[in-house]
């Protein structure tokens, strides 16, 4: 995660994370972000405190995916960046939403 997209991360932007991975000498590096949650009861405390809504999380994940793909292109000659998502639990409804995310963002 990066502080750019995750309220509990303590580092810099996603690009700064990638640059650090390159400086350290990684040949491959994974980028992930929490998948959107679709109910206010599923918000993390820091998201609720910031007044975020499930719609905000969808927009945030979309911005993460766009930035991750941009970084793949920009740094592709120096590091292989894998783009994924983190989820905590799955139920029947949730798994359908995950399939939609996987398809939309090619995860």
PyMOL commands that set and color helices and strands:
alter all, ss='L'
color gray80, all
select helices_A, chain A and resi 14-24+40-42+45-49+54-75+92-105
alter helices_A, ss='H'
color red, helices_A
select strands_A, chain A and resi 28-34+80-86
alter strands_A, ss='S'
color yellow, strands_A
deselect
rebuild
show_as cartoon
